[in-house]
Amino acid sequence: MTISCDVYVNGRRHSEPFPLADAVPAVAADGGFIWVDLHRPSPDELAEVTLELGLPSLAVDDSAKTHTRPKLAVHTDIVVIVLKTIHYVDQDKIAVSGEISFVLSSTFIVSIRQDDSAVLSAVREALDVVPDEVRTIGPVSVLSLSALLIVEGYEDAIERINTDIDALESEVFSPGENDHAEYIYRMKRQIAEFRRAAVPFAQGLDELVGTDVKALESLPDKYFHEVLQRALRSAEAVEGFDRLLNDIMQANVARVSAGQSRTALRQNEDTRKISAWAAIALVPTMVTGIYGMNFENMPELHWSYGYPAVVVAIVLFCAVLHRLFVRNGWL
């Protein structure tokens, strides 16, 4: 559905949204620009926007696709730029990415999104209060404010991820033998998703500043330079998170391996002790088993000292074995 079609003249938004068919003549008569915001548009709605604004079909098709990375494309005097948003969900410890596509010219901007990101709603509110030097630069003002809010979303996500990584690092280096590999791998996937958004985003802004088309003639270099620097810092922070998680993963593997080695050592010690006691217990078991056989002609069977002699022999054999096992460290 089409969320809105707003007309801005001299940096001021008309109080009521315009039907798209009426917005084009209004801009032609009064100057200014049109902002068409589309949310999950149907093919028919895209076709209507393409027809009313005279857009190249290739540009619309490109902007309506789902992209895995931010991108920038120029079609004559039309600029298509795709930006990725990031929202970090604390309770799930996941980075949720979204996508906003912009089709930009000197007289209009079309925004297309497939998710429920609140960035554009915030941009619409910000346009009503920002300084005139930003508001009056035309459609680029929508793009520049959107880029700023997206970067602020990156910075917020970076702060939250940094907190989670600090907590994870404390857990990995705390006493205990819990394996955090699954959580670390899950966080690395989130960082990879974040990196696919942040790194090309910074590269796209850098390329955008150097793009020579009419739609970007009013691009505020100083303003975009600040946004670009913040985007570059965000990209560097994300790269740093990936390296830090690699170090934490190695520490976790070493810690788990050491714990497994200690467990195996304890098991070996227990096995030796059990084997030693089993060997000692085998002596009386074997002797009494032999004398438990019901044969009439057995040595010492009718000897009055036979029973005490056998008991003494059993005790001596057990004592000798126990001393040997203790000396060898088995007991």
N, C-alpha and C positions, 0 to 999 in steps of 0.2 A: 504494500500500500504506500501511497505518497504521503509522507509525514507533513511536509509543508512546502510552500512556494512563497518565499519572502522577497520583497523588493526593497532595496536600499538606495536612497537618493541623498547625496551629500553626507554620506556616512550615517544616515538615520533610517531606521527600519519603519516601514509603514505599519500602522497599528494593527491592521488586519491582513492576514495572508491573502495573496492574489490567486485566482485560478491561473494555471499556466498560460492559457490562451490569452488572458488579459495582461499578464505580467510583461510579455515581450513588447507590446505597444507602449506600456507605461514607461519602460526603461528607454525606449526609443524617443519618447517625447520629453522626458524629464532628465535623462542621463542616469547614471548610477549603475547598479548591477542586480542580477537575479541570483538568489540561492535556492536551488531545488534540492531538497533532502529526501532521498528514497530509502525506505526500509523494506528489505526483502521484495523488491519490485518484480512484478510479473513481466513476461515478454511483451504483453500489450502496453504496459505502462512505460517500459523502456522505449518501445517504438514510438509512443506519443511524445516522450521527451526528445527523442532523436529528431522527430519531424518538426516540433515546435521551435527547437533551438538550432536546427540545421546542423546537427552534429555528424561527423563522419561515423558510419556504422562500425568501422573497425575500432574506433576509440571507445564507443559504448560497449561493444562486445568485450573488449579487453578489460574495461573497468568492472564489468558485471561478473567476470570469472573469479573463482576462488584461487588465490595465489599462496604459495608456501613461503614466499619471501617478499619484502617490500620491493617495489620496482618503479621506474620512471620511464615514460615513453612520450615522445613528441610527435604529433600528427599535424604538420604545417603550423598553424597558430593555436592549436589545441594541445594542452598538456594533460597527460594522464599520469597520476601518481597514486600508488597504493601504499598505505601505511599500516603497520601492524600495531595493535594495542596490546598491552599486557595488564592483567589484573591478577594479583596474587591473593589466593584464598587461604587465610591463616589456618582454619580448622582442618582443611584437607591437605595443606602444605603443597599446593599445586599452583603453577602459573598458567592462567587461562588466557589464551591469545584470541584476539579478534582482528577484524580487518575493516578498514574504511578506504574506499576508492574515491578519488576526486577527478572530475573532468573539468578543466579550467580554461577559460578564455578571458579576454579583457572585459567582457560585459556580463558574464555569468559564471557560476560554479555549480556543478552537480555533485552531490555526495551520495554514495551508495554504500549501504552496510547490510550485512546479513545477520548480525547479532544484535544484542540489546545494549551495546555500549552507550554510556552516558556522556561520552566526550562531546558529541555535537550539541547536545542540549546545553552543556556548560559553555560551549563556544557561542551559542546564540545569546545566552545571558551576558557573557563577557563582552560581546560586541556592543551592547547597550551602555557599557560603562567605561570602556577603554578610552585612552586619549584620542583626540581627533586625528593625530598623525598616523595612528594605526587604523582607525575606523574608516578613514576616507581614502585608503589606498586601493579600494575595490575588492574584487574576489580574492586577491592574494591575502587579504586580512583574515578571511575564513581559514585559508590553508595555514597561515602562519600561527594563528591562535590554536588550531587543531594540533599542529606539530608541537607547540609549547605544552599543551595539556597532555599529549601522549608521552612526551619526555618526562613530565612530572609524574605520570603514572609509572614510567620506568623507574624513576628515582624512589618512589614509594615502595615498589616491589623489591628493589635492591636493598632498601633498609630492612624490610621484613625478612628477606632471604638471608641477609647478613646475621640477623638475630637467630634464625633457625640453624644456620651453620655453626654459630658460636655454641649453641646448645648441643648440637650434634658432636662437636669437637670435645666438649666437656664430657659427654657420655662415653665417647670412644676412649678417652684417656683416664676415665674413672675406674676404680677397682671393680672387678667382675669379669665375666667371660662371655657376656652377651655379644652376639654377632649382629652388627648394624649394616651388613652389606646390602640387604634388600632396600632399606631406607636410603642408603647412599646412592644406589643405582637409580632409585626413583627420583631423587633430587637432581641427579645428573641429567636425567631425561628432561626435567623441567628447565634446567639451566640451558640445555641444548635448544629447547623451544624458545627460550628467552633470547639466546644468542642469534637464532635465525631471524628474530625480529629486530633486535637492537643494532647489530653490526651493519646489515644492509640499510637500516633506517638512517644511520649516520652517513653512510656512503651516498645514499640517495639525496639527502639534504645538501651535501657538498656538491654533488653534480647539479642539483637544482639551482644553486646559487650561480653557477657558471653557464646555465642554459640561456641562450639568446633568442627569446621569442617575445612577441608583443604582450602576451598575457602576463609576463613576469617583469615588465618594465618598471612597475611601481614596487617591486620587491624591496622591502626595507632591509638593506644589507646589514646595518648594525644590529637590528633586532634578530635577524636570522643567524647572524654570527654567534649571538649568545645561545640561541637554541641549538645550533650546530655543536658548539663547545660542550654543552650539557649532554647532548646525544653521544658525543665521542667519549666523555667521561663515563657515561652509562655503559657503553660498549666495552670499555676497558675494565670496568668493574665486573661485568658478566664474564669476561675472559678470565679475570682473576679468580672468580668463584669456581670456574671449571678446574683451574690448576689446584686450587685449595682442596677441592673435593677429591682430586686424584691423590694428593698427599694424605688426606684423611683415610681414603680407601686403602692405601698401602699400610698406614699405621694400623687400621682395623684388621687387615689380613695378617700382619705380623703379630698383633695381639692375640687373635684367634688361634694362629698357628702355635704360639707359645703356650696358650692354654691347653690346646690339644696335646702338645708334647708333655706338659705337666700331667695331664690326665693319663696319657699312655705310660708315663713313668710310674705313676701311682698304681696303675693296673699291673705293670710288670712286677712291682714290689709285692703287691697282694698275691699275684700268681706264684711268686717264689715262696712266700710264706705258706700259702696253701699247699704247695707241692712238698715243702719241707715237713710240715706236720703230717701230711698224708704218708710220706716215707717213714716217719717215726711210727705212725699208727699201723703201718704195714707189718712191723716186726711182731707185736703181740698177736695180730690177726693171723699171720702165717703160722706162728708156733702153736697157738691154740687151735687153729684149724687142723693142723697135723695131728695133734693129740686128741682131737675130737673124732677121729676115725675109729670105728669099732673093730679093730683088729685085736686078737687075743695075744699074739706074740709081738709086742712092741717093746723097744728098749726102755728101761727105767719104769716100766708099767707097774711092776710089783716091788720097786725099790722104795723103801720107806722115806728116803730123802729126795725122791724124784720130783714131787710137786714143788718143794721149796727151791730146789736147784733150778727148775725151769723158770720160776718167777724171778729169781735173782738174775738168771741169764737174760731174760726179757728186759728187766730194768737196766742192766748194764749196757745191752745193745742200744736201747733207746737213749740212754745218757750219752753214749759215745756219738750217736748220730746227732743229737741235739747240740753237743759241743762243736762238732764239725760244721753244722749249718750256721751256728752263731759266729764261728771264726770266719766263715766265708761271706758273712753279711746277709744270709737268707733269713735269719731270725733276729 
